Amino acid sequence: MTLKPESKYPNRRSYVLKMRSDATPGELAGRIENLVTGQQREFASGGELLASIARDLESAPDGDAKTTLP
């Protein structure tokens, strides 16, 4: 068996997602933290959450972010 040196799921793209307990039903609000960089961002909607992840992936070192999010 040969092990690949690069993971299919790189650590650079590992996040902790914390949801707010006081959010109203149907609302998506909380905080996301990149486990490698420690950078935290708060979000108040699904759109903000996706935009935050997209910004984080765009700021990744060359070769790490290969997917473009809308």
C-alpha positions, 0 to 999 in steps of 0.5 A: 500500500502506498500512502499519498504525501498530500491529504485529500482533506488538508489541515489548512481547511479545518474549521470550528463552527460555533452557532449562536444559541440566541439565533431565531429559527431559520437564522444562521449566526455564529463564528467560524475559526480556522484551526491552523491560522486561528483566525476567527470571523463572525457571521450573521447569515449563510451568505456571510458564512460562505463569503468568510470561507471563500475569503479564507481559501483565497488567502491560502498559500499558492496551490492550496486553494484550488476551488473558487466559490461564488 
